[in-house]
Amino acid sequence: MIPGHAGRTGLALSAHDITLSYDGFQVLRGVTLHIEPGRITGIVGPNGAGKSSLFNVLAGSTAPDAGTVRLGERDITRLPMHRRARAGIARTFQLARELDSLTVLENLLLAAPNNPGESLWHIFTDRGAIRAAEGAALEHALTLLQRTRLLRLADAPAGSLSGGQKKLLELCRALMLEAPIILLDEPAAGVNPALMEELAAFISELRGEGRTFAIVEHNMDLIAALCDTIYVLADGAVLTEGAFAKVTADRRVQDAYLGVTL
């Protein structure tokens, strides 16, 4: 069971008949998908297929023109991103958003949720709670850094990390929220093969511990290695969905990828 989220690890995240337009151009056309709890769902497609727009709708940074997003049975379509994080949905970004001038450890501690030290009232009334929360956050952060082999860099400026290490730090920051559902945006972008193997292994471990993932990714080797179910988008709509072997054998998918066999 994931600390702080008892009873929420079995929730599915789903989108139903999502449509979205920008400046009169329809980028999503009736998209429906279901992200099963405890599984890894891939979202793939050629450039311009609508993957990033769909991800932003799932994360809460963009509101759809029509359709619904549900967490379990709860309609969260209009719930903003910070409230979705509290509900149990965290995300990473294609371009890592670390605070360069802070250390790796400080970046993680800033991501810790519900720190009583952030409340002026608690500063004067409950210093014990502050110390306990800070201690728990520090222990959690150090554990994550150890698991991702970043512990030796805990005191290094985050801006000094390699591209792959920044992706690991980005994932650790999402994990500091203790969210059971994590949306990964292009986790392999800019990551060398050795670090990508470490990243994939860590994601697999987390899935085994009950985490749920949705991944937008161009690297089909990573998708094949990790994903239980894959949704293929083209021209803003779901072209097909299923296991990797099924979707890559689909002639429509091959045509959408400019005739290249996947």
CYANA upper distance limits for C-alpha pairs under 8 A (distance plus 0.5 A):
  1 MET  CA      5 HIS  CA      8.12
  1 MET  CA      6 ALA  CA      6.87
  1 MET  CA      9 THR  CA      7.88
  1 MET  CA    209 GLU  CA      7.99
  1 MET  CA    210 GLY  CA      7.61
  2 ILE  CA      6 ALA  CA      7.02
  2 ILE  CA      9 THR  CA      7.79
  2 ILE  CA    178 GLU  CA      7.36
  2 ILE  CA    180 PRO  CA      7.46
  2 ILE  CA    209 GLU  CA      8.42
  2 ILE  CA    210 GLY  CA      8.02
  3 PRO  CA    178 GLU  CA      7.15
  4 GLY  CA    178 GLU  CA      7.18
  5 HIS  CA      9 THR  CA      7.30
  5 HIS  CA     88 GLY  CA      7.95
  5 HIS  CA    178 GLU  CA      7.63
  5 HIS  CA    179 ALA  CA      7.66
  5 HIS  CA    180 PRO  CA      7.69
  8 ARG  CA     88 GLY  CA      8.06
  8 ARG  CA    180 PRO  CA      7.72
  9 THR  CA     37 PRO  CA      7.49
  9 THR  CA     38 GLY  CA      8.17
  9 THR  CA    180 PRO  CA      5.98
  9 THR  CA    181 ILE  CA      8.37
  9 THR  CA    210 GLY  CA      7.16
  9 THR  CA    211 ARG  CA      7.59
  9 THR  CA    212 THR  CA      8.49
 10 GLY  CA     37 PRO  CA      5.81
 10 GLY  CA     38 GLY  CA      7.71
 11 LEU  CA     36 GLU  CA      8.29
 11 LEU  CA     37 PRO  CA      6.25
 11 LEU  CA     71 LEU  CA      6.85
 11 LEU  CA     72 GLY  CA      5.38
 12 ALA  CA     34 HIS  CA      7.66
 12 ALA  CA     35 ILE  CA      6.21
 12 ALA  CA     36 GLU  CA      5.59
 12 ALA  CA     37 PRO  CA      5.57
 12 ALA  CA     70 ARG  CA      8.42
 12 ALA  CA     71 LEU  CA      6.34
 12 ALA  CA     72 GLY  CA      5.58
 13 LEU  CA     34 HIS  CA      6.74
 13 LEU  CA     35 ILE  CA      5.63
 13 LEU  CA     36 GLU  CA      7.45
 13 LEU  CA     37 PRO  CA      8.27
 13 LEU  CA     69 VAL  CA      7.92
 13 LEU  CA     70 ARG  CA      6.29
 13 LEU  CA     71 LEU  CA      5.19
 13 LEU  CA     72 GLY  CA      6.79
 14 SER  CA     32 THR  CA      7.99
 14 SER  CA     33 LEU  CA      6.24
 14 SER  CA     34 HIS  CA      4.90
 14 SER  CA     35 ILE  CA      6.30
 14 SER  CA     69 VAL  CA      6.20
 14 SER  CA     70 ARG  CA      5.76
 14 SER  CA     71 LEU  CA      7.12
 14 SER  CA     72 GLY  CA      8.33
 15 ALA  CA     31 VAL  CA      7.66
 15 ALA  CA     32 THR  CA      5.66
 15 ALA  CA     33 LEU  CA      5.85
 15 ALA  CA     34 HIS  CA      7.03
 15 ALA  CA     58 LEU  CA      7.86
 15 ALA  CA     67 GLY  CA      7.95
 15 ALA  CA     68 THR  CA      6.32
 15 ALA  CA     69 VAL  CA      4.94
 15 ALA  CA     70 ARG  CA      6.90
 16 HIS  CA     30 GLY  CA      7.98
 16 HIS  CA     31 VAL  CA      6.92
 16 HIS  CA     32 THR  CA      4.89
 16 HIS  CA     33 LEU  CA      7.20
 16 HIS  CA     67 GLY  CA      6.04
 16 HIS  CA     68 THR  CA      5.75
 16 HIS  CA     69 VAL  CA      6.86
 17 ASP  CA     29 ARG  CA      8.03
 17 ASP  CA     30 GLY  CA      4.52
 17 ASP  CA     31 VAL  CA      5.33
 17 ASP  CA     32 THR  CA      5.57
 17 ASP  CA     66 ALA  CA      7.81
 17 ASP  CA     67 GLY  CA      5.31
 17 ASP  CA     68 THR  CA      7.48
 18 ILE  CA     28 LEU  CA      7.09
 18 ILE  CA     29 ARG  CA      7.01
 18 ILE  CA     30 GLY  CA      5.26
 18 ILE  CA     31 VAL  CA      5.28
 18 ILE  CA     32 THR  CA      7.03
 18 ILE  CA     64 PRO  CA      6.91
 18 ILE  CA     65 ASP  CA      8.01
 18 ILE  CA     66 ALA  CA      6.18
 18 ILE  CA     67 GLY  CA      4.81
 18 ILE  CA     68 THR  CA      7.05
 19 THR  CA     26 GLN  CA      7.95
 19 THR  CA     27 VAL  CA      8.02
 19 THR  CA     28 LEU  CA      5.26
 19 THR  CA     29 ARG  CA      5.28
 19 THR  CA     30 GLY  CA      5.71
 19 THR  CA     31 VAL  CA      7.27
 19 THR  CA     64 PRO  CA      6.47
 19 THR  CA     65 ASP  CA      6.12
 19 THR  CA     66 ALA  CA      5.74
 19 THR  CA     67 GLY  CA      6.91
 20 LEU  CA     26 GLN  CA      6.34
 20 LEU  CA     27 VAL  CA      6.21
 20 LEU  CA     28 LEU  CA      5.44
 20 LEU  CA     29 ARG  CA      7.48
 20 LEU  CA     64 PRO  CA      5.62
 20 LEU  CA     65 ASP  CA      5.54
 20 LEU  CA     66 ALA  CA      7.56
 21 SER  CA     25 PHE  CA      5.67
 21 SER  CA     26 GLN  CA      4.59
 21 SER  CA     27 VAL  CA      5.93
 21 SER  CA     28 LEU  CA      7.43
 21 SER  CA     65 ASP  CA      7.56
 22 TYR  CA     26 GLN  CA      6.96
 22 TYR  CA     27 VAL  CA      7.58
 26 GLN  CA    236 GLY  CA      7.98
 27 VAL  CA     49 ALA  CA      8.17
 27 VAL  CA     50 GLY  CA      6.21
 27 VAL  CA     53 SER  CA      7.84
 27 VAL  CA    235 ASP  CA      7.71
 27 VAL  CA    236 GLY  CA      5.56
 28 LEU  CA     50 GLY  CA      6.57
 28 LEU  CA     53 SER  CA      7.99
 28 LEU  CA     54 LEU  CA      7.76
 28 LEU  CA    235 ASP  CA      8.17
 28 LEU  CA    236 GLY  CA      4.62
 28 LEU  CA    237 ALA  CA      6.60
 29 ARG  CA    236 GLY  CA      5.86
 29 ARG  CA    237 ALA  CA      5.74
 30 GLY  CA     67 GLY  CA      8.13
 30 GLY  CA    237 ALA  CA      7.02
 31 VAL  CA    236 GLY  CA      8.04
 31 VAL  CA    237 ALA  CA      6.07
 31 VAL  CA    238 VAL  CA      6.51
 32 THR  CA    238 VAL  CA      7.91
 33 LEU  CA    231 TYR  CA      8.08
 35 ILE  CA     39 ARG  CA      8.02
 35 ILE  CA     40 ILE  CA      8.21
 35 ILE  CA     41 THR  CA      6.57
 35 ILE  CA    212 THR  CA      8.36
 35 ILE  CA    213 PHE  CA      8.30
 35 ILE  CA    214 ALA  CA      7.43
 36 GLU  CA     40 ILE  CA      8.25
 36 GLU  CA     41 THR  CA      8.13
 36 GLU  CA    212 THR  CA      7.80
 37 PRO  CA    181 ILE  CA      8.50
 37 PRO  CA    210 GLY  CA      8.28
 37 PRO  CA    211 ARG  CA      7.92
 37 PRO  CA    212 THR  CA      5.80
 38 GLY  CA    207 ARG  CA      6.43
 38 GLY  CA    208 GLY  CA      8.04
 38 GLY  CA    210 GLY  CA      5.49
 38 GLY  CA    211 ARG  CA      5.82
 38 GLY  CA    212 THR  CA      5.06
 38 GLY  CA    213 PHE  CA      8.17
 39 ARG  CA    207 ARG  CA      6.96
 39 ARG  CA    211 ARG  CA      7.92
 39 ARG  CA    212 THR  CA      5.75
 39 ARG  CA    213 PHE  CA      6.90
 39 ARG  CA    227 CYS  CA      8.14
 39 ARG  CA    228 ASP  CA      6.88
 40 ILE  CA    207 ARG  CA      7.83
 40 ILE  CA    212 THR  CA      6.57
 40 ILE  CA    213 PHE  CA      5.16
 40 ILE  CA    214 ALA  CA      6.26
 40 ILE  CA    215 ILE  CA      7.88
 40 ILE  CA    226 LEU  CA      7.20
 40 ILE  CA    227 CYS  CA      5.37
 40 ILE  CA    228 ASP  CA      6.02
 40 ILE  CA    229 THR  CA      7.38
 41 THR  CA    213 PHE  CA      6.67
 41 THR  CA    214 ALA  CA      5.18
 41 THR  CA    215 ILE  CA      6.70
 41 THR  CA    227 CYS  CA      5.91
 41 THR  CA    228 ASP  CA      6.50
 41 THR  CA    229 THR  CA      5.47
 41 THR  CA    230 ILE  CA      6.16
 41 THR  CA    231 TYR  CA      8.11
 42 GLY  CA    214 ALA  CA      6.24
 42 GLY  CA    215 ILE  CA      5.28
 42 GLY  CA    216 VAL  CA      6.55
 42 GLY  CA    217 GLU  CA      7.87
 42 GLY  CA    223 ILE  CA      6.90
 42 GLY  CA    227 CYS  CA      6.21
 42 GLY  CA    228 ASP  CA      8.27
 42 GLY  CA    229 THR  CA      6.74
 42 GLY  CA    230 ILE  CA      4.95
 42 GLY  CA    231 TYR  CA      6.61
 43 ILE  CA     51 LYS  CA      7.19
 43 ILE  CA    214 ALA  CA      7.74
 43 ILE  CA    215 ILE  CA      6.43
 43 ILE  CA    216 VAL  CA      5.33
 43 ILE  CA    217 GLU  CA      7.36
 43 ILE  CA    230 ILE  CA      6.34
 43 ILE  CA    231 TYR  CA      5.42
 43 ILE  CA    232 VAL  CA      6.56
 43 ILE  CA    233 LEU  CA      7.77
 44 VAL  CA     51 LYS  CA      7.30
 44 VAL  CA    216 VAL  CA      6.52
 44 VAL  CA    217 GLU  CA      6.56
 44 VAL  CA    218 HIS  CA      7.11
 44 VAL  CA    230 ILE  CA      7.73
 44 VAL  CA    231 TYR  CA      6.78
 44 VAL  CA    232 VAL  CA      5.50
 44 VAL  CA    233 LEU  CA      6.69
 45 GLY  CA     49 ALA  CA      6.21
 45 GLY  CA     51 LYS  CA      7.52
 45 GLY  CA    218 HIS  CA      8.17
 45 GLY  CA    232 VAL  CA      5.82
 45 GLY  CA    233 LEU  CA      5.39
 45 GLY  CA    234 ALA  CA      6.44
 45 GLY  CA    256 ALA  CA      8.17
 45 GLY  CA    257 TYR  CA      7.98
 46 PRO  CA    233 LEU  CA      8.15
 46 PRO  CA    234 ALA  CA      7.27
 46 PRO  CA    256 ALA  CA      7.26
 46 PRO  CA    257 TYR  CA      6.36
 48 GLY  CA    234 ALA  CA      8.28
 48 GLY  CA    235 ASP  CA      7.46
 48 GLY  CA    236 GLY  CA      8.39
 49 ALA  CA    233 LEU  CA      6.03
 49 ALA  CA    234 ALA  CA      4.99
 49 ALA  CA    235 ASP  CA      5.28
 49 ALA  CA    236 GLY  CA      5.69
 49 ALA  CA    237 ALA  CA      8.11
 50 GLY  CA     54 LEU  CA      6.60
 50 GLY  CA    233 LEU  CA      7.34
 50 GLY  CA    234 ALA  CA      7.78
 50 GLY  CA    235 ASP  CA      7.36
 50 GLY  CA    236 GLY  CA      5.37
 50 GLY  CA    237 ALA  CA      8.23
 51 LYS  CA     55 PHE  CA      6.67
 51 LYS  CA    216 VAL  CA      7.24
 51 LYS  CA    233 LEU  CA      7.39
 51 LYS  CA    236 GLY  CA      8.43
 52 SER  CA     56 ASN  CA      6.65
 52 SER  CA    185 ASP  CA      8.49
 52 SER  CA    216 VAL  CA      8.03
 53 SER  CA     57 VAL  CA      6.87
 53 SER  CA     62 THR  CA      8.20
 54 LEU  CA     58 LEU  CA      6.79
 55 PHE  CA     59 ALA  CA      6.59
 55 PHE  CA    183 LEU  CA      8.24
 55 PHE  CA    185 ASP  CA      8.34
 55 PHE  CA    216 VAL  CA      8.09
 56 ASN  CA     60 GLY  CA      6.48
 56 ASN  CA     61 SER  CA      5.71
 56 ASN  CA     62 THR  CA      5.82
 57 VAL  CA     61 SER  CA      6.75
 57 VAL  CA     62 THR  CA      5.37
 57 VAL  CA     63 ALA  CA      6.32
 57 VAL  CA     64 PRO  CA      6.89
 57 VAL  CA     69 VAL  CA      8.47
 58 LEU  CA     69 VAL  CA      7.32
 59 ALA  CA     81 MET  CA      6.46
 59 ALA  CA     84 ARG  CA      7.82
 59 ALA  CA     89 ILE  CA      7.83
 59 ALA  CA     90 ALA  CA      8.03
 59 ALA  CA     91 ARG  CA      7.33
 59 ALA  CA    183 LEU  CA      7.91
 60 GLY  CA     77 THR  CA      8.04
 60 GLY  CA     78 ARG  CA      8.00
 60 GLY  CA     79 LEU  CA      6.97
 60 GLY  CA     80 PRO  CA      5.59
 60 GLY  CA     81 MET  CA      4.88
 60 GLY  CA     84 ARG  CA      7.51
 61 SER  CA     80 PRO  CA      7.11
 61 SER  CA     81 MET  CA      6.10
 63 ALA  CA     77 THR  CA      7.49
 63 ALA  CA     78 ARG  CA      7.02
 64 PRO  CA     77 THR  CA      8.29
 68 THR  CA     75 ASP  CA      7.32
 68 THR  CA     76 ILE  CA      8.06
 68 THR  CA     77 THR  CA      5.82
 69 VAL  CA     75 ASP  CA      6.51
 69 VAL  CA     76 ILE  CA      6.12
 69 VAL  CA     77 THR  CA      5.21
 70 ARG  CA     74 ARG  CA      5.83
 70 ARG  CA     75 ASP  CA      5.06
 70 ARG  CA     76 ILE  CA      5.94
 70 ARG  CA     77 THR  CA      7.38
 71 LEU  CA     75 ASP  CA      7.10
 71 LEU  CA     76 ILE  CA      7.11
 76 ILE  CA     84 ARG  CA      8.24
 79 LEU  CA     83 ARG  CA      6.79
 79 LEU  CA     84 ARG  CA      6.90
 80 PRO  CA     84 ARG  CA      6.82
 81 MET  CA     85 ALA  CA      6.82
 82 HIS  CA     86 ARG  CA      7.13
 83 ARG  CA     87 ALA  CA      6.74
 84 ARG  CA     88 GLY  CA      6.79
 84 ARG  CA     89 ILE  CA      5.94
 84 ARG  CA     90 ALA  CA      8.01
 85 ALA  CA     89 ILE  CA      5.15
 85 ALA  CA     90 ALA  CA      5.73
 85 ALA  CA    177 LEU  CA      7.80
 85 ALA  CA    179 ALA  CA      7.50
 86 ARG  CA    177 LEU  CA      8.44
 86 ARG  CA    179 ALA  CA      8.31
 87 ALA  CA    179 ALA  CA      8.30
 88 GLY  CA    178 GLU  CA      7.93
 88 GLY  CA    179 ALA  CA      4.76
 88 GLY  CA    180 PRO  CA      6.18
 88 GLY  CA    181 ILE  CA      6.58
 89 ILE  CA    179 ALA  CA      5.98
 89 ILE  CA    180 PRO  CA      7.24
 89 ILE  CA    181 ILE  CA      5.34
 89 ILE  CA    182 ILE  CA      6.32
 89 ILE  CA    183 LEU  CA      7.98
 90 ALA  CA    174 ALA  CA      6.07
 90 ALA  CA    175 LEU  CA      8.26
 90 ALA  CA    177 LEU  CA      7.61
 90 ALA  CA    179 ALA  CA      6.42
 90 ALA  CA    181 ILE  CA      6.81
 90 ALA  CA    182 ILE  CA      5.33
 90 ALA  CA    183 LEU  CA      6.69
 91 ARG  CA    174 ALA  CA      6.69
 91 ARG  CA    182 ILE  CA      5.87
 91 ARG  CA    183 LEU  CA      4.90
 91 ARG  CA    184 LEU  CA      6.34
 91 ARG  CA    185 ASP  CA      7.97
 92 THR  CA     96 ALA  CA      8.06
 92 THR  CA    170 GLU  CA      6.58
 92 THR  CA    171 LEU  CA      6.87
 92 THR  CA    174 ALA  CA      7.15
 92 THR  CA    182 ILE  CA      8.27
 92 THR  CA    183 LEU  CA      6.81
 92 THR  CA    184 LEU  CA      5.65
 92 THR  CA    185 ASP  CA      6.25
 93 PHE  CA     97 ARG  CA      7.71
 93 PHE  CA    170 GLU  CA      8.24
 93 PHE  CA    184 LEU  CA      7.42
 93 PHE  CA    185 ASP  CA      5.56
 93 PHE  CA    186 GLU  CA      7.77
 93 PHE  CA    187 PRO  CA      8.47
 94 GLN  CA    185 ASP  CA      5.50
 94 GLN  CA    186 GLU  CA      5.54
 94 GLN  CA    187 PRO  CA      7.21
 94 GLN  CA    189 ALA  CA      7.55
 96 ALA  CA    166 LYS  CA      6.75
 96 ALA  CA    167 LYS  CA      6.82
 96 ALA  CA    170 GLU  CA      6.69
 97 ARG  CA    170 GLU  CA      7.78
 98 GLU  CA    107 ASN  CA      7.27
 98 GLU  CA    158 ALA  CA      7.03
 98 GLU  CA    159 GLY  CA      7.92
 98 GLU  CA    166 LYS  CA      7.92
 98 GLU  CA    169 LEU  CA      8.31
 98 GLU  CA    170 GLU  CA      7.55
 99 LEU  CA    107 ASN  CA      7.02
 99 LEU  CA    158 ALA  CA      7.02
 99 LEU  CA    159 GLY  CA      7.70
100 ASP  CA    157 PRO  CA      6.65
100 ASP  CA    158 ALA  CA      5.31
100 ASP  CA    159 GLY  CA      4.46
100 ASP  CA    160 SER  CA      8.06
101 SER  CA    157 PRO  CA      6.23
101 SER  CA    158 ALA  CA      7.14
101 SER  CA    159 GLY  CA      7.02
102 LEU  CA    106 GLU  CA      6.43
102 LEU  CA    107 ASN  CA      6.86
102 LEU  CA    157 PRO  CA      5.95
102 LEU  CA    158 ALA  CA      6.60
103 THR  CA    107 ASN  CA      6.76
103 THR  CA    154 ALA  CA      7.05
103 THR  CA    155 ASP  CA      5.70
103 THR  CA    156 ALA  CA      5.62
103 THR  CA    157 PRO  CA      4.66
103 THR  CA    158 ALA  CA      5.72
104 VAL  CA    108 LEU  CA      7.19
104 VAL  CA    153 LEU  CA      7.26
104 VAL  CA    154 ALA  CA      5.49
104 VAL  CA    155 ASP  CA      6.62
104 VAL  CA    156 ALA  CA      6.53
104 VAL  CA    157 PRO  CA      6.55
104 VAL  CA    158 ALA  CA      5.38
104 VAL  CA    169 LEU  CA      7.94
105 LEU  CA    109 LEU  CA      6.80
105 LEU  CA    141 ALA  CA      7.40
105 LEU  CA    142 LEU  CA      8.12
105 LEU  CA    154 ALA  CA      5.41
105 LEU  CA    155 ASP  CA      6.87
106 GLU  CA    110 LEU  CA      6.64
107 ASN  CA    111 ALA  CA      7.19
107 ASN  CA    158 ALA  CA      8.05
107 ASN  CA    173 ARG  CA      7.81
108 LEU  CA    112 ALA  CA      7.27
108 LEU  CA    141 ALA  CA      6.52
108 LEU  CA    169 LEU  CA      8.41
108 LEU  CA    172 CYS  CA      7.55
108 LEU  CA    173 ARG  CA      5.82
108 LEU  CA    176 MET  CA      7.22
109 LEU  CA    137 ALA  CA      6.88
109 LEU  CA    138 LEU  CA      7.23
109 LEU  CA    141 ALA  CA      7.21
109 LEU  CA    176 MET  CA      8.38
111 ALA  CA    173 ARG  CA      6.32
111 ALA  CA    174 ALA  CA      8.12
111 ALA  CA    176 MET  CA      6.50
111 ALA  CA    177 LEU  CA      7.18
112 ALA  CA    137 ALA  CA      6.71
112 ALA  CA    176 MET  CA      5.82
112 ALA  CA    177 LEU  CA      6.36
113 PRO  CA    176 MET  CA      7.87
113 PRO  CA    177 LEU  CA      6.17
114 ASN  CA    118 GLU  CA      8.48
115 ASN  CA    119 SER  CA      8.39
115 ASN  CA    130 ILE  CA      7.68
115 ASN  CA    133 ALA  CA      6.74
115 ASN  CA    134 GLU  CA      7.74
116 PRO  CA    122 HIS  CA      6.47
116 PRO  CA    123 ILE  CA      8.17
116 PRO  CA    129 ALA  CA      7.39
116 PRO  CA    130 ILE  CA      5.91
116 PRO  CA    133 ALA  CA      7.54
117 GLY  CA    122 HIS  CA      6.87
117 GLY  CA    123 ILE  CA      6.45
117 GLY  CA    130 ILE  CA      5.86
118 GLU  CA    122 HIS  CA      8.35
118 GLU  CA    123 ILE  CA      8.41
119 SER  CA    123 ILE  CA      6.96
120 LEU  CA    124 PHE  CA      7.45
121 TRP  CA    125 THR  CA      6.74
122 HIS  CA    126 ASP  CA      5.53
122 HIS  CA    127 ARG  CA      7.30
122 HIS  CA    130 ILE  CA      7.96
123 ILE  CA    127 ARG  CA      6.55
123 ILE  CA    130 ILE  CA      8.06
126 ASP  CA    130 ILE  CA      7.14
127 ARG  CA    131 ARG  CA      6.77
128 GLY  CA    132 ALA  CA      6.69
129 ALA  CA    133 ALA  CA      6.53
130 ILE  CA    134 GLU  CA      6.52
131 ARG  CA    135 GLY  CA      6.51
132 ALA  CA    136 ALA  CA      6.66
133 ALA  CA    137 ALA  CA      6.59
134 GLU  CA    138 LEU  CA      6.59
135 GLY  CA    139 GLU  CA      6.67
136 ALA  CA    140 HIS  CA      6.62
137 ALA  CA    141 ALA  CA      6.56
137 ALA  CA    176 MET  CA      8.41
138 LEU  CA    142 LEU  CA      6.61
139 GLU  CA    143 THR  CA      6.64
140 HIS  CA    144 LEU  CA      6.81
140 HIS  CA    176 MET  CA      7.74
141 ALA  CA    145 LEU  CA      6.73
141 ALA  CA    172 CYS  CA      8.37
141 ALA  CA    176 MET  CA      7.48
142 LEU  CA    146 GLN  CA      6.61
142 LEU  CA    151 LEU  CA      7.27
143 THR  CA    147 ARG  CA      6.70
144 LEU  CA    148 THR  CA      6.73
144 LEU  CA    172 CYS  CA      6.77
145 LEU  CA    149 ARG  CA      6.43
145 LEU  CA    150 LEU  CA      5.24
145 LEU  CA    151 LEU  CA      5.13
145 LEU  CA    154 ALA  CA      7.86
145 LEU  CA    172 CYS  CA      8.03
146 GLN  CA    150 LEU  CA      6.56
146 GLN  CA    151 LEU  CA      5.44
147 ARG  CA    202 PHE  CA      8.41
148 THR  CA    168 LEU  CA      7.34
148 THR  CA    198 GLU  CA      8.22
148 THR  CA    199 LEU  CA      8.44
148 THR  CA    202 PHE  CA      7.84
150 LEU  CA    154 ALA  CA      7.03
150 LEU  CA    165 GLN  CA      8.14
156 ALA  CA    160 SER  CA      7.54
157 PRO  CA    161 LEU  CA      8.08
158 ALA  CA    166 LYS  CA      8.01
161 LEU  CA    165 GLN  CA      6.13
161 LEU  CA    166 LYS  CA      6.39
162 SER  CA    166 LYS  CA      6.64
163 GLY  CA    167 LYS  CA      6.95
163 GLY  CA    190 GLY  CA      6.13
163 GLY  CA    191 VAL  CA      6.35
164 GLY  CA    168 LEU  CA      6.97
164 GLY  CA    188 ALA  CA      8.34
164 GLY  CA    190 GLY  CA      6.91
164 GLY  CA    191 VAL  CA      4.75
164 GLY  CA    192 ASN  CA      7.01
164 GLY  CA    195 LEU  CA      6.55
164 GLY  CA    196 MET  CA      7.82
165 GLN  CA    169 LEU  CA      6.67
165 GLN  CA    195 LEU  CA      8.18
166 LYS  CA    170 GLU  CA      6.52
167 LYS  CA    171 LEU  CA      6.79
167 LYS  CA    187 PRO  CA      6.92
167 LYS  CA    188 ALA  CA      8.45
167 LYS  CA    191 VAL  CA      8.17
168 LEU  CA    172 CYS  CA      6.69
168 LEU  CA    199 LEU  CA      7.31
169 LEU  CA    173 ARG  CA      6.65
170 GLU  CA    174 ALA  CA      6.99
171 LEU  CA    175 LEU  CA      6.75
172 CYS  CA    176 MET  CA      6.71
173 ARG  CA    177 LEU  CA      7.67
174 ALA  CA    178 GLU  CA      8.01
174 ALA  CA    179 ALA  CA      7.95
174 ALA  CA    182 ILE  CA      7.75
175 LEU  CA    179 ALA  CA      6.99
180 PRO  CA    210 GLY  CA      7.83
180 PRO  CA    211 ARG  CA      5.49
180 PRO  CA    212 THR  CA      6.55
181 ILE  CA    211 ARG  CA      6.55
181 ILE  CA    212 THR  CA      5.18
181 ILE  CA    213 PHE  CA      6.31
181 ILE  CA    214 ALA  CA      8.48
182 ILE  CA    211 ARG  CA      8.02
182 ILE  CA    212 THR  CA      6.74
182 ILE  CA    213 PHE  CA      5.47
182 ILE  CA    214 ALA  CA      7.07
183 LEU  CA    213 PHE  CA      6.28
183 LEU  CA    214 ALA  CA      5.39
183 LEU  CA    215 ILE  CA      6.53
184 LEU  CA    213 PHE  CA      7.64
184 LEU  CA    214 ALA  CA      6.63
184 LEU  CA    215 ILE  CA      5.25
184 LEU  CA    216 VAL  CA      6.86
185 ASP  CA    215 ILE  CA      6.57
185 ASP  CA    216 VAL  CA      5.61
185 ASP  CA    217 GLU  CA      7.28
186 GLU  CA    215 ILE  CA      7.61
186 GLU  CA    216 VAL  CA      6.00
186 GLU  CA    217 GLU  CA      5.12
186 GLU  CA    218 HIS  CA      7.55
187 PRO  CA    191 VAL  CA      8.45
187 PRO  CA    215 ILE  CA      8.29
187 PRO  CA    216 VAL  CA      8.49
187 PRO  CA    217 GLU  CA      7.48
188 ALA  CA    196 MET  CA      6.78
188 ALA  CA    217 GLU  CA      7.74
188 ALA  CA    219 ASN  CA      7.34
188 ALA  CA    222 LEU  CA      8.24
191 VAL  CA    195 LEU  CA      6.80
191 VAL  CA    196 MET  CA      6.36
192 ASN  CA    196 MET  CA      6.53
193 PRO  CA    197 GLU  CA      6.79
194 ALA  CA    198 GLU  CA      7.16
195 LEU  CA    199 LEU  CA      6.59
196 MET  CA    200 ALA  CA      6.53
197 GLU  CA    201 ALA  CA      6.59
198 GLU  CA    202 PHE  CA      6.65
199 LEU  CA    203 ILE  CA      6.74
200 ALA  CA    204 SER  CA      6.69
200 ALA  CA    222 LEU  CA      7.73
200 ALA  CA    225 ALA  CA      8.45
200 ALA  CA    226 LEU  CA      7.59
201 ALA  CA    205 GLU  CA      6.73
202 PHE  CA    206 LEU  CA      6.75
203 ILE  CA    207 ARG  CA      6.72
204 SER  CA    208 GLY  CA      6.79
204 SER  CA    226 LEU  CA      7.43
205 GLU  CA    209 GLU  CA      6.94
206 LEU  CA    210 GLY  CA      7.08
206 LEU  CA    211 ARG  CA      6.07
207 ARG  CA    211 ARG  CA      5.14
207 ARG  CA    212 THR  CA      6.69
207 ARG  CA    213 PHE  CA      8.04
217 GLU  CA    222 LEU  CA      8.48
217 GLU  CA    223 ILE  CA      7.59
219 ASN  CA    223 ILE  CA      7.02
220 MET  CA    224 ALA  CA      6.44
220 MET  CA    262 LEU  CA      8.32
221 ASP  CA    225 ALA  CA      6.64
222 LEU  CA    226 LEU  CA      6.59
223 ILE  CA    227 CYS  CA      5.94
223 ILE  CA    244 PHE  CA      8.36
224 ALA  CA    244 PHE  CA      6.43
227 CYS  CA    243 ALA  CA      8.33
227 CYS  CA    244 PHE  CA      8.17
228 ASP  CA    243 ALA  CA      6.69
228 ASP  CA    244 PHE  CA      8.33
229 THR  CA    241 GLU  CA      7.46
229 THR  CA    242 GLY  CA      5.60
229 THR  CA    243 ALA  CA      5.51
229 THR  CA    244 PHE  CA      7.64
230 ILE  CA    241 GLU  CA      5.93
230 ILE  CA    242 GLY  CA      5.88
230 ILE  CA    243 ALA  CA      6.50
230 ILE  CA    244 PHE  CA      6.97
230 ILE  CA    247 VAL  CA      7.94
231 TYR  CA    238 VAL  CA      7.18
231 TYR  CA    239 LEU  CA      8.13
231 TYR  CA    240 THR  CA      6.61
231 TYR  CA    241 GLU  CA      4.87
231 TYR  CA    242 GLY  CA      7.28
232 VAL  CA    238 VAL  CA      6.30
232 VAL  CA    239 LEU  CA      6.00
232 VAL  CA    240 THR  CA      6.01
232 VAL  CA    241 GLU  CA      6.59
232 VAL  CA    247 VAL  CA      8.00
232 VAL  CA    253 VAL  CA      7.86
233 LEU  CA    237 ALA  CA      5.91
233 LEU  CA    238 VAL  CA      5.04
233 LEU  CA    239 LEU  CA      5.92
233 LEU  CA    240 THR  CA      8.01
234 ALA  CA    238 VAL  CA      6.98
234 ALA  CA    239 LEU  CA      6.55
234 ALA  CA    256 ALA  CA      7.13
239 LEU  CA    252 ARG  CA      8.05
239 LEU  CA    253 VAL  CA      7.79
240 THR  CA    247 VAL  CA      7.12
240 THR  CA    253 VAL  CA      8.36
241 GLU  CA    247 VAL  CA      6.82
242 GLY  CA    246 LYS  CA      6.61
242 GLY  CA    247 VAL  CA      6.56
243 ALA  CA    247 VAL  CA      6.87
244 PHE  CA    248 THR  CA      6.55
245 ALA  CA    249 ALA  CA      6.63
246 LYS  CA    250 ASP  CA      7.07
247 VAL  CA    253 VAL  CA      7.31
248 THR  CA    253 VAL  CA      6.94
248 THR  CA    254 GLN  CA      7.45
248 THR  CA    261 THR  CA      8.13
248 THR  CA    262 LEU  CA      6.28
249 ALA  CA    253 VAL  CA      8.14
249 ALA  CA    254 GLN  CA      8.12
250 ASP  CA    254 GLN  CA      7.07
251 ARG  CA    255 ASP  CA      6.63
252 ARG  CA    256 ALA  CA      6.61
253 VAL  CA    257 TYR  CA      6.87
254 GLN  CA    258 LEU  CA      7.22
254 GLN  CA    259 GLY  CA      5.59
254 GLN  CA    260 VAL  CA      6.29
254 GLN  CA    261 THR  CA      6.09
254 GLN  CA    262 LEU  CA      7.25
255 ASP  CA    259 GLY  CA      4.93
255 ASP  CA    260 VAL  CA      7.74
257 TYR  CA    261 THR  CA      8.42
